[in-house]
């Protein structure tokens, strides 16, 4: 990393005066973090050190996202103060090293972590050291406690608040159950507290636990081999769309964990989809939908958690206009609806599963022949003509066939904010191609083969281009 770049980036942080920022939307911690990273050159160069650095930078992005999703609308000064407290008292012991939580692949290295950080993870071999009294379980702290102030008789089952050994026993259980094949429990005979942990004594009662024998050669010839299975890969339509658009951008978000900054208008697309879903389900039930029904559905679903009052008012008008227009233009089609917001799961074999949701399926009689249409709804800033050629809509077609056993005839993109709609036929070749594409994607994800797809148009619009492009490439693509 260039020292001058780092100095400039730190100077950028120093210029932010939180006391002068009045609107919560003007103090976006994630955006500040992204702007900081834009000022330094961190491009993956194939070195393990760089990759681990990106994992940890991505983990910090997740930390910010977890905090801001709840506290985004706090006043800037309060928000910063509370974030610092969150980092000091909560995040430090809760978040593990970045690469440990990657569900797709992990570096070939020994992982050292607390028991709390290991929750939900599994490893071929696990070592639990220092099983000495007063270490694990920890030494009980003396002095005044809660029961010096409160009378136990006032509280039913007061023992549950004692923080006794049972809580640590549960933690020990978490530690030992992280092991998929081998578990090693050890203690020190020379430490200050040389007595054996209660947990180790209890574990000795198990017939599966044997004492270490130095005469046994612990090498590959005497240790049974682990059965190598393909790592399960679970993907959804949005992840695959991201992958097909640019595999490396997929890596930046799904491997390294970089999150996008929250925006005040976040939720607009979900609101539109929720309202349209409710309209379609009412139509399937045979209800006749009038303007009052539409207004009620809009009011029930409209919620933008981070919008200012003025923005929410404008967005409400936009939603109302778009939904009313959609209903008026498509009312005659409502009798043709077969499915609305239907969940699907595609089992591709070899541990590969794809799940998602089809927005709409309708069936129409065209020249005396029934035809099935799969419809995907888009909202503002979505390129409809591009979307019809994306793999995502082809996966919908595959999912429909998996769900029903029959093939749909057309896939269609409907833009809720405009009249720009497109349609394409579904062929056997299209289905075969998308099956191959998904299997190839899973194979590349498993072996961490996620190359960049660089061109001026895509890179200039990519929200992670500053983590991907070199200085020369940024200059060539005219990216500041």
C-alpha positions as CSV (number, residue, x, y, z in Angstrom):
1,X,0.0,0.0,0.0
2,X,1.3,3.4,-1.0
3,X,2.1,5.5,2.1
4,X,1.1,8.8,0.5
5,X,-2.3,7.2,-0.5
6,X,-2.8,6.1,3.1
7,X,-1.9,9.5,4.4
8,X,-4.4,11.2,2.0
9,X,-7.1,8.7,3.0
10,X,-6.5,9.4,6.7
11,X,-6.6,13.1,5.9
12,X,-10.0,12.6,4.2
13,X,-11.3,11.1,7.4
14,X,-9.9,14.0,9.5
15,X,-11.9,16.5,7.4
16,X,-15.2,15.0,8.4
17,X,-16.7,17.1,11.1
18,X,-19.6,15.1,12.5
19,X,-20.8,18.1,14.6
20,X,-21.5,20.1,11.4
21,X,-23.6,17.3,9.8
22,X,-27.3,17.7,10.5
23,X,-29.1,15.1,8.4
24,X,-28.6,11.4,9.1
25,X,-28.6,10.6,5.4
26,X,-25.5,12.8,5.0
27,X,-23.6,10.7,7.6
28,X,-23.3,7.2,6.0
29,X,-20.6,5.2,7.7
30,X,-20.5,2.6,5.0
31,X,-20.1,5.2,2.3
32,X,-17.4,6.9,4.3
33,X,-15.6,3.5,4.6
34,X,-16.0,3.0,0.8
35,X,-14.7,6.5,0.1
36,X,-11.7,5.8,2.3
37,X,-10.9,2.6,0.4
38,X,-11.2,4.4,-2.9
39,X,-8.2,6.5,-1.8
40,X,-5.9,3.6,-1.3
41,X,-4.8,0.9,-3.8
42,X,-5.7,-2.6,-2.7
43,X,-5.9,-4.8,-5.7
44,X,-5.7,-8.6,-5.3
45,X,-2.3,-9.7,-6.6
46,X,-2.4,-13.5,-5.9
47,X,-0.6,-13.2,-2.5
48,X,-2.1,-14.8,0.5
49,X,-1.5,-11.7,2.6
50,X,-3.5,-9.5,0.2
51,X,-6.3,-12.0,0.2
52,X,-6.5,-12.2,4.0
53,X,-6.4,-8.4,4.1
54,X,-9.4,-8.2,1.7
55,X,-11.2,-10.7,3.8
56,X,-10.8,-8.6,6.9
57,X,-11.6,-5.3,5.1
58,X,-14.8,-7.1,3.9
59,X,-15.6,-8.2,7.4
60,X,-15.3,-4.7,8.7
61,X,-17.8,-3.7,6.0
62,X,-20.1,-6.3,7.4
63,X,-19.6,-4.9,10.9
64,X,-20.7,-1.5,9.6
65,X,-23.7,-3.0,7.8
66,X,-24.9,-4.8,10.9
67,X,-24.7,-1.6,12.9
68,X,-26.2,0.7,10.3
69,X,-29.2,-1.5,9.3
70,X,-30.5,-0.7,12.9
71,X,-29.0,2.7,13.6
72,X,-29.0,4.4,10.2
73,X,-31.4,7.1,11.1
74,X,-29.7,8.2,14.4
75,X,-28.4,11.8,14.6
76,X,-24.8,11.8,13.2
77,X,-23.0,12.6,16.5
78,X,-25.0,10.0,18.4
79,X,-24.6,7.5,15.6
80,X,-20.8,7.9,15.6
81,X,-20.6,7.6,19.4
82,X,-22.7,4.5,19.5
83,X,-20.8,2.9,16.7
84,X,-17.5,3.4,18.6
85,X,-19.2,1.8,21.7
86,X,-20.5,-1.1,19.5
87,X,-16.9,-1.7,18.2
88,X,-15.4,-1.6,21.7
89,X,-17.9,-3.7,23.6
90,X,-19.7,-5.9,21.1
91,X,-17.9,-6.4,17.7
92,X,-14.5,-7.2,19.1
93,X,-15.5,-10.5,20.6
94,X,-18.3,-11.3,18.2
95,X,-16.8,-11.2,14.7
96,X,-14.2,-13.7,13.6
97,X,-11.5,-13.3,11.0
98,X,-13.1,-12.5,7.7
99,X,-12.2,-15.8,5.8
100,X,-13.7,-18.0,8.6
101,X,-17.2,-17.2,7.6
102,X,-16.9,-17.7,3.9
103,X,-19.3,-20.6,3.2
104,X,-17.9,-21.3,-0.2
105,X,-14.2,-21.8,0.3
106,X,-11.5,-21.4,3.0
107,X,-7.7,-20.8,2.9
108,X,-5.6,-23.8,3.8
109,X,-4.5,-22.6,7.2
110,X,-4.8,-23.2,10.9
111,X,-7.7,-21.2,12.4
112,X,-7.3,-19.8,15.9
113,X,-10.4,-18.4,17.5
114,X,-12.5,-18.2,20.6
115,X,-15.3,-20.7,21.3
116,X,-17.9,-18.0,20.7
117,X,-16.4,-17.2,17.3
118,X,-16.5,-20.9,16.3
119,X,-20.3,-21.1,16.6
120,X,-21.8,-22.5,13.4
121,X,-18.5,-23.6,12.0
122,X,-17.0,-27.1,11.5
123,X,-13.5,-28.3,11.1
124,X,-11.9,-31.7,10.3
125,X,-9.7,-31.4,13.5
126,X,-10.3,-29.2,16.6
127,X,-7.9,-28.6,19.5
128,X,-9.3,-27.3,22.8
129,X,-6.3,-26.3,25.0
130,X,-5.8,-25.1,28.6
131,X,-8.5,-27.4,30.1
132,X,-7.3,-26.4,33.6
133,X,-9.4,-25.4,36.6
134,X,-10.1,-21.7,36.7
135,X,-9.4,-21.4,33.0
136,X,-12.2,-23.4,31.5
137,X,-14.5,-23.2,33.4
138,X,-13.3,-19.7,34.4
139,X,-12.5,-18.7,37.9
140,X,-15.6,-17.4,39.8
141,X,-15.2,-13.8,40.7
142,X,-15.7,-12.9,44.3
143,X,-17.1,-9.7,45.9
144,X,-20.6,-8.4,46.0
145,X,-23.1,-9.8,43.5
146,X,-26.7,-9.4,42.6
147,X,-28.0,-11.5,45.5
148,X,-26.3,-9.1,48.0
149,X,-28.9,-6.6,46.9
150,X,-32.0,-8.6,45.8
151,X,-33.7,-11.3,47.9
152,X,-33.8,-14.6,46.0
153,X,-37.3,-15.2,47.2
154,X,-38.5,-12.3,45.1
155,X,-37.6,-14.1,41.8
156,X,-38.9,-17.4,40.6
157,X,-36.2,-19.9,39.6
158,X,-33.5,-17.4,40.6
159,X,-30.7,-19.9,39.9
160,X,-31.0,-19.2,36.2
161,X,-29.4,-15.8,36.8
162,X,-26.3,-17.1,38.6
163,X,-24.2,-17.6,35.6
164,X,-23.1,-20.9,37.1
165,X,-21.1,-23.7,35.5
166,X,-23.9,-24.8,33.3
167,X,-23.5,-21.9,31.0
168,X,-19.8,-22.7,30.5
169,X,-20.6,-26.4,30.1
170,X,-22.8,-25.4,27.2
171,X,-19.9,-23.4,25.8
172,X,-17.6,-26.4,26.1
173,X,-20.2,-28.5,24.2
174,X,-20.1,-25.9,21.4
175,X,-16.2,-26.3,21.3
176,X,-16.2,-30.1,21.1
177,X,-19.0,-30.3,18.5
178,X,-17.0,-28.2,16.0
179,X,-15.0,-31.3,15.2
180,X,-16.0,-33.3,12.2
181,X,-13.4,-36.1,12.6
182,X,-10.7,-35.4,15.3
183,X,-11.0,-33.7,18.7
184,X,-7.9,-33.0,20.9
185,X,-8.5,-32.0,24.5
186,X,-5.3,-30.8,26.4
187,X,-4.2,-29.1,29.5
188,X,-1.0,-27.7,31.0
189,X,0.7,-29.5,34.0
190,X,2.9,-26.5,34.8
191,X,0.4,-23.6,34.8
192,X,-0.5,-21.7,37.9
193,X,-3.8,-23.5,38.1
194,X,-2.5,-27.0,37.4
195,X,-5.6,-28.9,38.5
196,X,-7.7,-30.6,35.8
197,X,-10.8,-28.9,34.4
198,X,-14.1,-30.4,35.5
199,X,-15.0,-30.6,31.8
200,X,-12.0,-32.7,31.0
201,X,-12.7,-35.0,33.8
202,X,-16.2,-35.5,32.6
203,X,-15.0,-36.0,29.0
204,X,-12.8,-38.9,30.2
205,X,-15.9,-40.9,31.0
206,X,-16.6,-41.1,27.3
207,X,-15.5,-44.4,25.6
208,X,-14.5,-42.3,22.5
209,X,-11.8,-40.4,24.4
210,X,-8.3,-42.0,24.6
211,X,-5.1,-40.8,26.3
212,X,-2.4,-39.5,24.0
213,X,0.2,-42.2,23.4
214,X,3.6,-41.0,22.2
215,X,4.5,-44.5,20.9
216,X,1.7,-44.3,18.3
217,X,3.0,-42.8,15.0
218,X,0.6,-40.0,14.2
219,X,1.2,-39.8,10.4
220,X,-0.8,-40.1,7.3
221,X,-0.2,-43.9,7.1
222,X,-1.9,-44.5,10.4
223,X,-4.6,-41.9,10.3
224,X,-7.8,-42.8,8.3
225,X,-8.3,-40.5,5.4
226,X,-11.2,-38.1,5.4
227,X,-13.8,-38.8,2.8
228,X,-13.6,-36.0,0.3
229,X,-17.0,-34.8,-0.8
230,X,-18.0,-31.9,-3.0
231,X,-18.7,-28.8,-0.9
232,X,-22.4,-28.1,-1.0
233,X,-23.2,-24.9,-2.9
234,X,-26.5,-23.1,-2.3
235,X,-27.2,-20.2,-4.7
236,X,-30.2,-18.0,-5.4
237,X,-31.2,-16.1,-8.5
238,X,-29.7,-12.8,-7.4
239,X,-26.4,-14.4,-6.5
240,X,-26.2,-16.1,-9.9
241,X,-27.1,-12.9,-11.7
242,X,-24.2,-11.2,-9.9
243,X,-21.9,-14.1,-10.8
244,X,-22.8,-14.1,-14.5
245,X,-22.4,-10.3,-14.6
246,X,-18.9,-10.4,-13.1
247,X,-17.5,-13.4,-11.2
248,X,-15.0,-11.2,-9.3
249,X,-17.7,-8.8,-8.1
250,X,-19.5,-11.9,-6.8
251,X,-16.3,-12.7,-4.9
252,X,-16.0,-9.3,-3.5
253,X,-19.5,-9.5,-2.0
254,X,-19.9,-13.2,-1.2
255,X,-16.3,-14.2,-0.4
256,X,-14.8,-11.1,1.1
257,X,-18.1,-9.7,2.4
258,X,-18.1,-6.1,1.2
259,X,-21.6,-4.5,1.6
260,X,-23.1,-1.6,-0.3
261,X,-23.9,1.6,1.5
262,X,-27.5,2.0,2.6
263,X,-29.5,4.6,0.7
264,X,-32.6,6.5,2.0
265,X,-34.7,5.0,-0.9
266,X,-33.8,1.4,0.1
267,X,-36.9,-0.8,-0.1
268,X,-38.6,0.8,-3.1
269,X,-38.3,-2.3,-5.3
270,X,-39.5,-4.6,-2.5
271,X,-42.5,-2.4,-1.9
272,X,-43.5,-2.5,-5.5
273,X,-43.1,-6.3,-5.7
274,X,-45.1,-6.8,-2.5
275,X,-48.0,-4.7,-3.7
276,X,-48.0,-6.4,-7.1
277,X,-47.9,-9.8,-5.4
278,X,-50.9,-9.0,-3.2
279,X,-52.8,-7.8,-6.3
280,X,-52.1,-11.0,-8.1
281,X,-53.0,-13.2,-5.2
282,X,-56.3,-11.4,-4.8
283,X,-56.9,-11.9,-8.5
284,X,-56.2,-15.7,-8.2
285,X,-58.8,-15.7,-5.4
286,X,-61.3,-14.3,-7.8
287,X,-61.5,-10.8,-6.2
288,X,-62.5,-7.8,-8.4
289,X,-59.9,-5.2,-7.6
290,X,-61.0,-1.5,-7.6
291,X,-59.0,1.7,-6.8
292,X,-59.9,1.5,-3.1
293,X,-58.4,-2.0,-3.0
294,X,-55.3,-0.8,-4.7
295,X,-54.9,2.1,-2.3
296,X,-55.4,-0.2,0.7
297,X,-52.7,-2.6,-0.6
298,X,-50.3,0.3,-1.2
299,X,-50.9,1.7,2.3
300,X,-50.4,-1.8,3.9
301,X,-47.1,-2.5,2.1
302,X,-45.5,1.0,1.7
303,X,-42.5,1.2,4.1
304,X,-39.2,2.8,3.4
305,X,-37.2,2.5,6.7
306,X,-34.5,5.0,5.9
307,X,-36.4,7.6,3.8
308,X,-36.7,11.2,5.0
309,X,-40.3,12.5,5.3
310,X,-40.1,14.4,2.0
311,X,-38.5,11.4,0.1
312,X,-41.1,9.0,1.5
313,X,-43.9,11.4,0.3
314,X,-42.4,11.5,-3.2
315,X,-41.8,7.8,-3.4
316,X,-45.4,7.1,-2.2
317,X,-46.7,9.2,-5.1
318,X,-44.4,7.3,-7.5
319,X,-45.6,3.9,-6.3
320,X,-49.2,5.0,-6.4
321,X,-48.9,6.2,-10.0
322,X,-47.0,3.1,-11.2
323,X,-49.3,0.5,-9.5
324,X,-52.5,2.2,-10.7
325,X,-51.1,2.3,-14.2
326,X,-50.2,-1.4,-14.0
327,X,-53.6,-2.4,-12.8
328,X,-55.4,-0.4,-15.5
329,X,-53.2,-1.7,-18.3
330,X,-53.3,-5.4,-17.2
331,X,-56.6,-5.9,-15.5
332,X,-57.8,-8.0,-18.4
333,X,-54.8,-10.4,-17.9
334,X,-55.6,-11.1,-14.2
335,X,-57.9,-14.1,-15.1
336,X,-54.9,-15.7,-16.8
337,X,-52.7,-15.8,-13.7
338,X,-51.5,-19.2,-12.6
339,X,-48.9,-18.4,-9.9
340,X,-47.7,-15.4,-8.0
341,X,-44.5,-15.1,-6.0
342,X,-43.9,-18.8,-6.1
343,X,-40.8,-20.3,-4.3
344,X,-38.8,-22.8,-6.2
345,X,-35.7,-24.9,-5.5
346,X,-33.7,-26.6,-8.2
347,X,-31.5,-29.6,-7.3
348,X,-28.7,-29.8,-9.9
349,X,-27.1,-32.8,-8.2
350,X,-23.5,-33.0,-6.8
351,X,-24.6,-30.8,-3.9
352,X,-25.6,-27.9,-6.1
353,X,-29.0,-26.2,-5.2
354,X,-30.5,-23.1,-6.6
355,X,-33.5,-21.4,-4.9
356,X,-35.5,-18.4,-5.7
357,X,-38.9,-17.0,-6.4
358,X,-40.8,-16.5,-9.7
359,X,-42.8,-13.2,-9.7
360,X,-45.6,-14.3,-12.0
361,X,-46.8,-17.1,-14.2
362,X,-49.7,-16.6,-16.5
363,X,-51.4,-18.7,-19.2
364,X,-53.0,-17.3,-22.3
365,X,-54.7,-18.7,-25.3
366,X,-52.9,-17.5,-28.4
367,X,-54.5,-18.5,-31.8
368,X,-56.3,-21.4,-30.1
369,X,-53.2,-22.7,-28.3
370,X,-52.5,-22.2,-24.6
371,X,-49.1,-20.6,-23.9
372,X,-47.3,-20.2,-20.6
373,X,-45.5,-16.9,-19.8
374,X,-43.0,-16.4,-16.9
375,X,-42.9,-12.8,-15.9
376,X,-40.2,-11.0,-14.0
377,X,-40.9,-7.5,-12.7
378,X,-38.3,-4.7,-12.7
379,X,-38.3,-1.3,-11.1
380,X,-36.4,2.0,-11.6
381,X,-32.8,1.8,-13.0
382,X,-33.1,-1.7,-14.4
383,X,-32.2,-2.2,-18.0
384,X,-35.1,-4.2,-19.4
385,X,-33.5,-5.1,-22.7
386,X,-30.4,-6.4,-21.0
387,X,-32.4,-8.3,-18.4
388,X,-34.1,-10.5,-21.0
389,X,-30.7,-11.8,-22.0
390,X,-29.5,-12.4,-18.4
391,X,-29.1,-15.8,-17.0
392,X,-31.5,-15.0,-14.1
393,X,-34.6,-15.2,-16.3
394,X,-33.4,-18.4,-17.9
395,X,-33.1,-19.9,-14.5
396,X,-36.8,-19.0,-13.8
397,X,-37.7,-21.1,-16.9
398,X,-35.6,-24.0,-15.5
399,X,-37.2,-23.6,-12.1
400,X,-40.7,-23.6,-13.5
401,X,-40.0,-26.9,-15.4
402,X,-38.5,-28.3,-12.1
403,X,-41.6,-27.3,-10.2
404,X,-44.3,-28.3,-12.6
405,X,-42.7,-30.9,-14.9
406,X,-43.8,-28.8,-17.9
407,X,-41.9,-26.3,-20.0
408,X,-43.0,-22.6,-20.2
409,X,-43.3,-21.0,-23.7
410,X,-42.1,-17.4,-23.0
411,X,-40.1,-15.4,-20.5
412,X,-41.0,-11.8,-20.2
413,X,-39.6,-8.7,-18.4
414,X,-42.2,-6.1,-17.3
415,X,-40.9,-2.7,-16.1
416,X,-43.3,-1.3,-13.5
417,X,-42.1,2.2,-14.0
418,X,-42.4,2.3,-17.8
419,X,-43.8,0.7,-20.9
420,X,-40.5,-0.8,-21.8
421,X,-41.3,-4.6,-21.8
422,X,-39.7,-7.4,-23.7
423,X,-40.4,-11.1,-24.3
424,X,-38.4,-14.1,-25.6
425,X,-39.2,-17.7,-26.4
426,X,-38.1,-20.5,-24.2
427,X,-36.4,-23.4,-26.1
428,X,-34.9,-26.8,-25.1
429,X,-31.5,-25.4,-26.0
430,X,-32.0,-22.5,-23.6
431,X,-32.8,-24.8,-20.7
432,X,-29.8,-27.1,-21.5
433,X,-27.5,-24.1,-21.7
434,X,-28.6,-22.6,-18.3
435,X,-28.1,-26.0,-16.7
436,X,-24.6,-26.2,-18.0
437,X,-23.9,-22.5,-16.9
438,X,-25.1,-23.2,-13.4
439,X,-22.9,-26.3,-13.0
440,X,-19.9,-24.4,-14.4
441,X,-20.6,-21.5,-12.0
442,X,-20.7,-23.9,-9.0
443,X,-17.4,-25.5,-10.1
444,X,-15.7,-22.2,-10.4
445,X,-17.0,-21.0,-7.0
446,X,-15.8,-24.2,-5.4
447,X,-12.3,-23.8,-6.7
448,X,-12.2,-20.0,-6.2
449,X,-11.8,-19.4,-10.0
450,X,-13.6,-16.0,-10.1
451,X,-11.9,-13.8,-12.8
452,X,-12.8,-10.2,-13.6
453,X,-14.9,-9.3,-16.6
454,X,-13.5,-5.9,-17.4
455,X,-14.9,-3.5,-19.9
456,X,-15.4,0.3,-19.7
457,X,-19.2,0.2,-19.4
458,X,-19.4,-2.5,-16.7
459,X,-16.5,-1.3,-14.6
460,X,-17.6,2.3,-14.6
461,X,-21.0,1.3,-13.2
462,X,-19.6,-1.3,-10.7
463,X,-19.9,-0.2,-7.1
464,X,-16.7,-2.2,-6.2
465,X,-14.5,-1.0,-9.0
466,X,-12.0,0.7,-6.7
467,X,-11.2,-2.7,-5.1
468,X,-10.7,-4.4,-8.5
469,X,-8.9,-2.0,-10.9
470,X,-5.3,-0.9,-10.9
471,X,-4.4,2.8,-11.2
472,X,-3.8,2.3,-14.9
473,X,-7.1,0.6,-15.4
474,X,-9.0,3.3,-13.5
475,X,-7.4,5.9,-15.7
476,X,-8.2,3.9,-18.9
477,X,-11.8,3.4,-17.8
478,X,-12.1,7.0,-16.7
479,X,-12.9,6.1,-13.1
480,X,-12.0,8.6,-10.5
